[in-house]
Amino acid sequence: MRQARNNVFETNSSSSHSLVITTLNEHYTEDEMRKNVYIRENGIVRIWASSLEFYRYPFDILCTFESKARYAIASSKGKLVNEVEAIYRKYIPEFVAFQFDERPESYDSDNYVIDYGGTDDYCIEGWLKKYNITLEEFLTNRRYIVIVDGDEFCVWDHVKNTGLLDTDMIVHDSYKEYMDDLSNIFDEI
């Protein structure tokens, strides 16, 4: 839902996730890809539902192969699981598959469904299309970073304003671009 009135913009979400693309065009090393990937003896990686929740809080910067893979799964509502698993197998040969939590389909149901977590906005597929990035490139290249933030906090803006980061290295910031486009639309009204 979008509603504009009296110079106020509202959505049904208060997250402000952003895909940040930097000038740093380097791929993760094999050791970096394996960081925080815990493979059981049978090749299974267990992903708990709680590690697939990316809403507006807490603020996070997803900048590893493993964290971006979890985000891709959650932000696609599970549609990218098979592709993420294929990429894992390519770079981590002993990997077989993910194992996810299950939850009741509804509060009064005996049917269970896989719990792929979630985000407020489900942006990943749109970002990949808009910026012409393959899922494999997104996961394996350190230049692609996901910022998990809330528009009531705007922590990412505060971090950029501290001077700790070289913001000249940022080529694209999808949330900033979205807000700039929105501002231009309202300027035309």
Backbone as CSV, one residue per row, in Angstrom:
resi,resn,N_x,N_y,N_z,CA_x,CA_y,CA_z,C_x,C_y,C_z
1,MET,0.840,-1.173,0.000,0.000,0.000,0.000,0.887,1.239,0.000
2,ARG,0.603,2.178,-0.878,1.273,3.474,-0.860,0.193,4.534,-0.769
3,GLN,0.450,5.517,0.047,-0.527,6.569,0.212,0.236,7.866,0.428
4,ALA,-0.079,8.857,-0.348,0.570,10.153,-0.178,-0.491,11.174,0.194
5,ARG,-0.229,11.929,1.242,-1.151,12.997,1.632,-0.393,14.011,2.481
6,ASN,-0.659,15.249,2.255,-0.062,16.328,3.038,1.454,16.167,3.201
7,ASN,2.132,15.880,2.106,3.598,15.747,2.102,4.102,14.619,2.995
8,VAL,3.283,13.598,3.234,3.671,12.447,4.042,3.632,11.226,3.144
9,PHE,4.714,10.450,3.139,4.736,9.208,2.370,4.633,8.053,3.340
10,GLU,3.732,7.116,3.051,3.544,5.979,3.930,3.602,4.686,3.123
11,THR,4.163,3.673,3.712,4.085,2.323,3.151,3.636,1.410,4.277
12,ASN,3.421,0.148,3.948,3.062,-0.790,5.001,4.316,-1.376,5.643
13,SER,5.453,-0.820,5.378,6.716,-1.329,5.899,7.532,-0.183,6.462
14,SER,8.281,-0.499,7.492,9.173,0.529,8.018,10.628,0.080,7.920
15,SER,10.879,-0.913,7.073,12.267,-1.298,6.854,12.836,-0.432,5.742
16,SER,14.123,-0.320,5.726,14.797,0.410,4.654,16.044,-0.365,4.261
17,HIS,15.836,-1.586,3.792,16.955,-2.403,3.344,17.540,-1.804,2.084
18,SER,18.833,-1.966,1.926,19.499,-1.383,0.774,20.553,-2.332,0.239
19,LEU,20.615,-2.433,-1.083,21.739,-3.098,-1.728,22.758,-2.011,-2.005
20,VAL,23.937,-2.176,-1.434,25.025,-1.226,-1.665,26.029,-1.905,-2.575
21,ILE,26.374,-1.229,-3.642,27.379,-1.737,-4.581,28.577,-0.805,-4.502
22,THR,29.744,-1.384,-4.263,30.959,-0.591,-4.089,31.892,-0.766,-5.282
23,THR,32.947,0.005,-5.283,33.961,-0.094,-6.339,34.883,-1.286,-6.114
24,LEU,34.858,-1.869,-4.934,35.718,-3.002,-4.596,35.205,-4.247,-5.309
25,ASN,35.896,-4.676,-6.346,35.442,-5.793,-7.175,36.336,-6.995,-6.926
26,GLU,36.153,-7.637,-5.769,36.963,-8.797,-5.383,36.044,-9.917,-4.942
27,HIS,36.409,-11.144,-5.296,35.641,-12.301,-4.870,36.210,-12.843,-3.564
28,TYR,35.326,-13.456,-2.768,35.755,-14.054,-1.510,36.696,-15.225,-1.785
29,THR,37.625,-15.441,-0.890,38.494,-16.613,-0.972,37.700,-17.842,-0.514
30,GLU,38.249,-19.020,-0.750,37.583,-20.246,-0.300,37.382,-20.227,1.215
31,ASP,38.397,-19.806,1.949,38.270,-19.738,3.414,37.181,-18.750,3.834
32,GLU,37.092,-17.615,3.159,36.064,-16.626,3.489,34.667,-17.173,3.198
33,MET,34.529,-17.952,2.134,33.214,-18.524,1.812,32.787,-19.556,2.850
34,ARG,33.740,-20.236,3.440,33.430,-21.268,4.429,33.171,-20.689,5.823
35,LYS,33.504,-19.417,6.023,33.336,-18.811,7.347,31.855,-18.828,7.746
36,ASN,31.586,-19.321,8.933,30.237,-19.433,9.508,29.330,-20.417,8.771
37,VAL,29.914,-21.265,7.918,29.157,-22.331,7.268,29.506,-23.616,8.009
38,TYR,28.556,-24.155,8.747,28.788,-25.338,9.571,28.138,-26.544,8.900
39,ILE,28.974,-27.384,8.316,28.497,-28.533,7.557,28.554,-29.775,8.440
40,ARG,27.435,-30.467,8.556,27.389,-31.718,9.303,28.100,-32.813,8.508
41,GLU,28.350,-33.927,9.163,29.045,-35.047,8.520,28.353,-35.515,7.248
42,ASN,27.032,-35.370,7.191,26.285,-35.817,6.021,26.171,-34.737,4.939
43,GLY,26.897,-33.627,5.098,26.893,-32.561,4.101,25.760,-31.561,4.226
44,ILE,24.970,-31.687,5.285,23.812,-30.812,5.491,24.220,-29.575,6.291
45,VAL,23.697,-28.430,5.860,23.853,-27.184,6.615,22.480,-26.832,7.168
46,ARG,22.396,-26.767,8.480,21.143,-26.437,9.163,20.992,-24.929,9.215
47,ILE,19.865,-24.437,8.722,19.577,-23.004,8.794,18.315,-22.823,9.632
48,TRP,18.488,-22.250,10.805,17.372,-22.023,11.720,16.524,-20.858,11.215
49,ALA,15.235,-20.945,11.435,14.321,-19.884,11.009,14.737,-18.534,11.583
50,SER,15.224,-18.527,12.809,15.611,-17.250,13.437,16.779,-16.571,12.713
51,SER,17.591,-17.335,11.985,18.700,-16.722,11.242,18.266,-16.265,9.854
52,LEU,16.980,-16.432,9.552,16.425,-16.008,8.263,15.455,-14.842,8.429
53,GLU,15.536,-14.152,9.549,14.645,-13.024,9.803,15.415,-11.725,9.635
54,PHE,15.012,-10.976,8.613,15.675,-9.717,8.284,14.594,-8.642,8.178
55,TYR,14.279,-8.058,9.285,13.262,-7.026,9.284,13.948,-5.670,9.490
56,ARG,13.348,-4.757,10.176,13.945,-3.422,10.309,14.892,-3.316,11.497
57,TYR,14.867,-4.305,12.366,15.689,-4.269,13.558,16.108,-5.693,13.863
58,PRO,17.321,-5.967,14.239,18.414,-5.035,14.470,19.123,-4.646,13.173
59,PHE,19.778,-3.515,13.223,20.603,-3.067,12.110,21.663,-4.126,11.833
60,ASP,21.929,-4.371,10.568,22.967,-5.338,10.215,23.569,-4.968,8.869
61,ILE,24.789,-5.376,8.678,25.490,-5.230,7.403,25.850,-6.639,6.960
62,LEU,25.231,-7.097,5.879,25.452,-8.453,5.379,26.516,-8.397,4.290
63,CYS,27.694,-8.872,4.645,28.828,-8.722,3.733,29.659,-9.997,3.623
64,THR,29.042,-11.138,3.900,29.737,-12.415,3.754,28.919,-13.312,2.824
65,PHE,29.576,-14.298,2.260,28.918,-15.287,1.411,27.751,-15.917,2.162
66,GLU,27.990,-16.323,3.385,26.983,-17.017,4.190,25.800,-16.112,4.526
67,SER,26.052,-14.882,4.971,24.943,-14.001,5.369,24.120,-13.556,4.162
68,LYS,24.779,-13.321,3.037,24.034,-12.923,1.835,23.211,-14.092,1.298
69,ALA,23.703,-15.319,1.464,22.931,-16.495,1.043,21.658,-16.605,1.879
70,ARG,21.773,-16.431,3.191,20.587,-16.478,4.051,19.586,-15.397,3.644
71,TYR,20.090,-14.188,3.348,19.209,-13.095,2.943,18.512,-13.414,1.621
72,ALA,19.248,-13.987,0.670,18.655,-14.334,-0.627,17.517,-15.333,-0.445
73,ILE,17.702,-16.292,0.445,16.657,-17.285,0.712,15.437,-16.612,1.341
74,ALA,15.666,-15.812,2.369,14.552,-15.159,3.070,13.856,-14.138,2.183
75,SER,14.638,-13.333,1.475,14.079,-12.244,0.685,13.366,-12.743,-0.576
76,SER,13.593,-13.996,-0.947,12.892,-14.566,-2.105,11.761,-15.495,-1.666
77,LYS,11.482,-15.539,-0.367,10.464,-16.447,0.195,10.776,-17.895,-0.166
78,GLY,12.070,-18.211,-0.262,12.496,-19.574,-0.546,12.624,-19.915,-2.018
79,LYS,12.235,-19.009,-2.909,12.279,-19.318,-4.343,13.703,-19.539,-4.856
80,LEU,14.701,-18.959,-4.186,16.085,-19.076,-4.659,16.869,-20.188,-3.963
81,VAL,16.209,-21.016,-3.147,16.924,-22.056,-2.396,17.720,-22.970,-3.315
82,ASN,17.101,-23.494,-4.363,17.809,-24.433,-5.243,19.035,-23.794,-5.885
83,GLU,18.899,-22.552,-6.305,20.030,-21.856,-6.922,21.134,-21.581,-5.896
84,VAL,20.761,-21.194,-4.689,21.755,-20.967,-3.635,22.464,-22.285,-3.305
85,GLU,21.716,-23.376,-3.223,22.338,-24.676,-2.951,23.325,-25.060,-4.052
86,ALA,22.985,-24.810,-5.309,23.891,-25.125,-6.421,25.177,-24.305,-6.322
87,ILE,25.056,-23.052,-5.930,26.237,-22.186,-5.778,27.084,-22.681,-4.603
88,TYR,26.455,-23.048,-3.508,27.191,-23.621,-2.370,27.978,-24.854,-2.810
89,ARG,27.316,-25.759,-3.569,27.995,-26.990,-4.014,29.196,-26.669,-4.909
90,LYS,29.080,-25.630,-5.706,30.170,-25.249,-6.613,31.400,-24.800,-5.833
91,TYR,31.197,-24.067,-4.745,32.317,-23.485,-4.004,32.690,-24.280,-2.752
92,ILE,31.771,-25.087,-2.258,32.027,-25.913,-1.071,31.590,-27.341,-1.426
93,PRO,32.451,-28.104,-2.072,32.057,-29.396,-2.656,31.438,-30.396,-1.698
94,GLU,31.798,-30.380,-0.422,31.211,-31.348,0.516,29.787,-30.979,0.946
95,PHE,29.334,-29.793,0.567,27.968,-29.373,0.870,26.987,-30.205,0.047
96,VAL,25.895,-30.642,0.696,24.857,-31.417,0.014,23.572,-30.600,-0.116
97,ALA,23.073,-30.095,1.015,21.796,-29.384,0.992,21.596,-28.626,2.295
98,PHE,20.592,-27.728,2.281,20.175,-27.037,3.491,19.058,-27.821,4.164
99,GLN,18.962,-27.662,5.468,17.827,-28.176,6.226,17.214,-26.988,6.952
100,PHE,15.909,-26.820,6.794,15.205,-25.675,7.362,14.225,-26.119,8.431
101,ASP,13.846,-25.178,9.295,12.770,-25.417,10.252,11.453,-25.532,9.492
102,GLU,10.493,-26.154,10.142,9.133,-26.185,9.623,8.211,-25.519,10.631
103,ARG,7.102,-25.013,10.134,6.118,-24.364,10.992,4.720,-24.726,10.491
104,PRO,3.715,-24.623,11.366,2.347,-24.890,10.898,1.961,-23.898,9.800
105,GLU,1.229,-24.378,8.809,0.810,-23.533,7.689,-0.029,-22.342,8.169
106,SER,-0.836,-22.581,9.185,-1.596,-21.515,9.833,-1.747,-21.903,11.298
107,TYR,-2.273,-21.002,12.099,-2.299,-21.255,13.543,-3.145,-22.467,13.926
108,ASP,-4.103,-22.839,13.103,-4.963,-23.978,13.446,-4.779,-25.161,12.485
109,SER,-3.628,-25.214,11.833,-3.391,-26.234,10.817,-2.489,-27.352,11.326
110,ASP,-2.737,-28.561,10.835,-1.846,-29.682,11.083,-0.834,-29.846,9.953
111,ASN,-0.966,-29.042,8.911,-0.025,-29.074,7.787,1.182,-28.199,8.113
112,TYR,2.364,-28.711,7.822,3.582,-27.962,8.086,4.244,-27.544,6.786
113,VAL,4.847,-26.363,6.799,5.567,-25.831,5.636,6.969,-25.434,6.083
114,ILE,7.869,-25.361,5.125,9.236,-24.932,5.428,9.215,-23.459,5.787
115,ASP,9.958,-23.098,6.804,10.035,-21.713,7.264,11.281,-21.067,6.666
116,TYR,11.077,-20.239,5.651,12.182,-19.546,4.984,12.437,-18.165,5.591
117,GLY,11.891,-17.906,6.764,12.111,-16.610,7.397,11.379,-15.525,6.643
118,GLY,11.972,-14.343,6.601,11.323,-13.274,5.862,12.011,-11.937,6.010
119,THR,11.525,-11.015,5.219,11.935,-9.622,5.274,10.656,-8.802,5.123
120,ASP,10.731,-7.515,5.348,9.561,-6.677,5.137,9.287,-6.444,3.656
121,ASP,10.335,-6.406,2.852,10.172,-5.916,1.494,10.437,-6.921,0.375
122,TYR,11.131,-8.010,0.636,11.415,-9.028,-0.375,12.022,-8.400,-1.647
123,CYS,13.197,-7.812,-1.479,13.835,-7.012,-2.524,14.805,-7.757,-3.428
124,ILE,15.328,-8.897,-3.024,16.500,-9.466,-3.681,16.324,-9.666,-5.182
125,GLU,15.228,-10.242,-5.603,15.056,-10.525,-7.029,14.965,-9.241,-7.852
126,GLY,14.307,-8.237,-7.310,14.240,-6.947,-7.998,15.606,-6.281,-8.108
127,TRP,16.389,-6.366,-7.031,17.742,-5.787,-7.084,18.595,-6.471,-8.136
128,LEU,18.566,-7.805,-8.151,19.394,-8.545,-9.110,19.024,-8.152,-10.534
129,LYS,17.736,-8.015,-10.779,17.276,-7.623,-12.119,17.661,-6.176,-12.438
130,LYS,17.389,-5.274,-11.515,17.648,-3.844,-11.756,19.117,-3.565,-12.039
131,TYR,20.003,-4.197,-11.265,21.429,-3.920,-11.402,22.152,-4.962,-12.266
132,ASN,21.377,-5.871,-12.894,21.923,-6.871,-13.810,23.044,-7.695,-13.161
133,ILE,22.702,-8.286,-12.016,23.659,-9.083,-11.241,23.126,-10.513,-11.177
134,THR,23.990,-11.488,-11.382,23.571,-12.873,-11.165,23.590,-13.154,-9.667
135,LEU,22.828,-14.134,-9.246,22.835,-14.515,-7.833,24.235,-14.967,-7.423
136,GLU,24.903,-15.718,-8.288,26.258,-16.181,-7.964,27.214,-15.006,-7.760
137,GLU,27.149,-14.012,-8.615,28.020,-12.844,-8.469,27.690,-12.091,-7.184
138,PHE,26.406,-11.940,-6.881,25.978,-11.275,-5.648,26.551,-11.982,-4.424
139,LEU,26.471,-13.305,-4.407,26.916,-14.060,-3.235,28.435,-14.108,-3.106
140,THR,29.151,-14.159,-4.205,30.588,-14.431,-4.156,31.467,-13.194,-4.251
141,ASN,30.908,-12.049,-4.561,31.713,-10.830,-4.732,31.464,-9.893,-3.556
142,ARG,32.549,-9.454,-2.949,32.438,-8.592,-1.768,31.935,-7.194,-2.090
143,ARG,31.815,-6.843,-3.353,31.343,-5.496,-3.693,29.855,-5.314,-3.410
144,TYR,29.113,-6.420,-3.251,27.677,-6.362,-2.995,27.409,-6.574,-1.507
145,ILE,26.772,-5.593,-0.906,26.524,-5.581,0.535,25.047,-5.261,0.756
146,VAL,24.429,-5.941,1.700,23.034,-5.646,2.041,23.010,-4.963,3.402
147,ILE,22.327,-3.843,3.457,22.141,-3.100,4.698,20.719,-3.384,5.194
148,VAL,20.604,-3.884,6.414,19.304,-4.150,7.040,19.087,-3.047,8.071
149,ASP,18.082,-2.228,7.830,17.867,-1.047,8.654,16.369,-0.764,8.723
150,GLY,15.991,0.138,9.573,14.602,0.583,9.673,14.524,2.067,9.396
151,ASP,13.468,2.484,8.714,13.394,3.900,8.357,13.126,4.796,9.560
152,GLU,12.776,4.203,10.702,12.649,5.016,11.911,13.988,5.175,12.626
153,PHE,14.985,4.346,12.242,16.308,4.412,12.868,17.334,5.096,11.953
154,CYS,17.357,4.707,10.688,18.301,5.237,9.693,19.746,5.130,10.175
155,VAL,20.083,3.997,10.755,21.439,3.779,11.263,22.452,3.888,10.130
156,TRP,22.116,3.339,8.956,23.042,3.366,7.825,23.412,4.805,7.472
157,ASP,22.451,5.706,7.463,22.758,7.119,7.191,23.695,7.684,8.249
158,HIS,23.459,7.332,9.496,24.324,7.818,10.579,25.750,7.264,10.423
159,VAL,25.852,5.985,10.068,27.180,5.377,9.865,27.917,6.102,8.746
160,LYS,27.237,6.348,7.637,27.883,7.044,6.506,28.332,8.449,6.906
161,ASN,27.544,9.110,7.763,27.850,10.486,8.151,28.958,10.605,9.192
162,THR,29.414,9.488,9.768,30.465,9.552,10.781,31.833,9.859,10.193
163,GLY,32.024,9.563,8.919,33.334,9.725,8.316,34.198,8.474,8.422
164,LEU,33.670,7.408,9.052,34.427,6.168,9.183,34.544,5.424,7.858
165,LEU,33.618,5.672,6.954,33.597,4.979,5.674,34.003,5.906,4.546
166,ASP,34.644,5.339,3.546,34.929,6.092,2.327,33.706,5.963,1.428
167,THR,32.774,6.879,1.574,31.527,6.795,0.813,31.743,7.010,-0.677
168,ASP,32.920,7.480,-1.070,33.230,7.603,-2.494,33.322,6.227,-3.156
169,MET,33.475,5.169,-2.353,33.531,3.806,-2.891,32.136,3.251,-3.197
170,ILE,31.092,3.947,-2.792,29.719,3.476,-3.027,29.273,3.920,-4.417
171,VAL,29.006,2.934,-5.273,28.539,3.194,-6.630,27.016,3.317,-6.642
172,HIS,26.357,2.416,-5.927,24.896,2.428,-5.820,24.499,2.156,-4.368
173,ASP,23.448,2.819,-3.935,22.803,2.563,-2.651,21.316,2.545,-2.970
174,SER,20.730,1.361,-3.097,19.377,1.236,-3.638,18.332,2.003,-2.828
175,TYR,18.467,2.032,-1.505,17.472,2.753,-0.713,17.587,4.263,-0.938
176,LYS,18.813,4.756,-0.980,19.008,6.188,-1.246,18.463,6.548,-2.630
177,GLU,18.734,5.702,-3.615,18.234,5.952,-4.966,16.707,5.937,-4.992
178,TYR,16.109,5.006,-4.253,14.657,4.932,-4.167,14.091,6.220,-3.548
179,MET,14.687,6.667,-2.459,14.209,7.879,-1.793,14.413,9.114,-2.678
180,ASP,15.527,9.168,-3.401,15.757,10.284,-4.335,14.696,10.299,-5.434
181,ASP,14.388,9.110,-5.990,13.352,9.021,-7.025,12.002,9.447,-6.467
182,LEU,11.694,9.021,-5.271,10.435,9.375,-4.633,10.351,10.891,-4.414
183,SER,11.445,11.459,-3.971,11.485,12.910,-3.757,11.237,13.650,-5.066
184,ASN,11.825,13.166,-6.149,11.635,13.791,-7.462,10.174,13.709,-7.899
185,ILE,9.514,12.591,-7.597,8.098,12.438,-7.951,7.263,13.473,-7.201
186,PHE,7.535,13.639,-5.922,6.774,14.609,-5.128,7.095,16.045,-5.543
187,ASP,8.315,16.288,-5.991,8.667,17.636,-6.472,7.872,17.988,-7.719
188,GLU,7.521,16.970,-8.517,6.765,17.210,-9.754,5.287,17.422,-9.498
189,ILE,4.812,17.016,-8.325,3.368,17.133,-8.041,3.000,18.568,-7.731
